[in-house]
Amino acid sequence: MSNQKARVLVVEDDDPIRSALDVALRSEGYEVRAEPDGARLQDVADTFRPDLAVLDVRLPVGPDGYAMAHMLRASSDLPLLFLTAANSSAMENGFTR
């Protein structure tokens, strides 16, 4: 049985939400890497090697959550969880692959 903590990558531009996710996940025993945008996504994914990625769908800087998902899926089958405050009509062109 491994004592290694599961690693969660969180990409969220809103500071309070990112911080709350970081604190909540750490309190549940996860190792967390919280980033404000996806500008360094590939480097972070390669060095941190997450077991799960939580991606904000809409980011004001760099790739959005869907673009990040495509980048991550190009090199792994990492489970992805999308986070958004968008309404359902804004989600019509969502990630489908």
C-alpha positions as CSV (number, residue, x, y, z in Angstrom):
1,M,0.0,0.0,0.0
2,S,1.4,3.4,-1.0
3,N,1.6,6.4,1.2
4,Q,1.9,8.7,-1.8
5,K,-0.8,11.3,-2.0
6,A,-2.9,11.6,-5.1
7,R,-1.9,14.8,-7.1
8,V,-4.5,17.3,-8.3
9,L,-3.8,20.1,-10.7
10,V,-6.1,23.0,-10.4
11,V,-6.2,25.7,-13.0
12,E,-8.5,28.6,-12.0
13,D,-8.0,32.3,-12.5
14,D,-10.3,33.5,-9.6
15,D,-8.0,33.8,-6.6
16,P,-10.6,33.0,-3.9
17,I,-11.9,30.0,-5.8
18,R,-8.4,28.7,-6.5
19,S,-7.4,29.2,-2.9
20,A,-10.6,27.5,-1.5
21,L,-10.0,24.5,-3.8
22,D,-6.4,24.3,-2.8
23,V,-7.3,24.4,1.0
24,A,-10.2,21.9,0.6
25,L,-8.2,19.4,-1.4
26,R,-5.2,19.6,0.8
27,S,-7.4,19.1,3.9
28,E,-8.7,15.9,2.3
29,G,-5.1,14.6,1.9
30,Y,-4.3,15.5,-1.8
31,E,-1.2,17.1,-3.0
32,V,-2.2,20.2,-5.0
33,R,-0.7,22.4,-7.6
34,A,-2.9,25.4,-8.1
35,E,-2.2,27.6,-11.2
36,P,-3.9,30.9,-12.2
37,D,-3.8,30.1,-15.9
38,G,-2.7,27.5,-18.4
39,A,0.4,29.3,-19.7
40,R,2.8,26.8,-18.3
41,L,0.4,23.8,-18.5
42,Q,2.7,21.3,-20.3
43,D,5.7,22.1,-18.0
44,V,3.5,21.8,-14.9
45,A,1.9,18.5,-16.2
46,D,5.3,17.0,-17.0
47,T,6.9,17.9,-13.6
48,F,4.0,17.6,-11.2
49,R,2.4,14.6,-13.0
50,P,-1.1,15.0,-11.7
51,D,-3.6,12.2,-11.2
52,L,-6.5,14.6,-11.9
53,A,-6.9,18.0,-13.4
54,V,-9.6,20.5,-12.5
55,L,-9.8,23.1,-15.3
56,D,-11.6,26.4,-15.4
57,V,-13.5,26.5,-18.7
58,R,-13.2,30.2,-19.2
59,L,-9.9,31.9,-18.5
60,P,-9.0,35.5,-19.5
61,V,-5.3,34.7,-20.3
62,G,-3.8,31.8,-22.2
63,P,-5.7,28.6,-23.3
64,D,-9.2,28.0,-22.0
65,G,-10.2,24.8,-20.2
66,Y,-11.1,23.0,-23.5
67,A,-7.8,23.9,-25.1
68,M,-6.0,22.7,-22.0
69,A,-8.0,19.5,-22.1
70,H,-6.9,18.8,-25.7
71,M,-3.3,19.5,-24.8
72,L,-3.4,17.2,-21.8
73,R,-5.2,14.4,-23.7
74,A,-2.6,14.5,-26.5
75,S,-0.1,12.9,-24.1
76,S,-2.2,11.1,-21.4
77,D,-5.6,9.8,-20.4
78,L,-5.6,12.0,-17.3
79,P,-9.1,12.4,-15.8
80,L,-10.4,15.9,-16.2
81,L,-13.0,17.8,-14.2
82,F,-14.3,21.1,-15.7
83,L,-15.1,24.0,-13.5
84,T,-17.2,26.9,-14.7
85,A,-19.6,29.7,-13.7
86,A,-20.9,29.7,-17.3
87,N,-24.6,29.1,-18.0
88,S,-25.7,26.2,-20.1
89,S,-26.0,28.2,-23.3
90,A,-22.3,29.1,-23.0
91,M,-21.4,25.4,-22.7
92,E,-23.0,24.4,-26.1
93,N,-19.6,24.2,-27.8
94,G,-18.1,22.1,-25.0
95,F,-15.4,19.5,-24.9
96,T,-16.6,16.3,-26.5
97,R,-13.6,14.1,-27.0
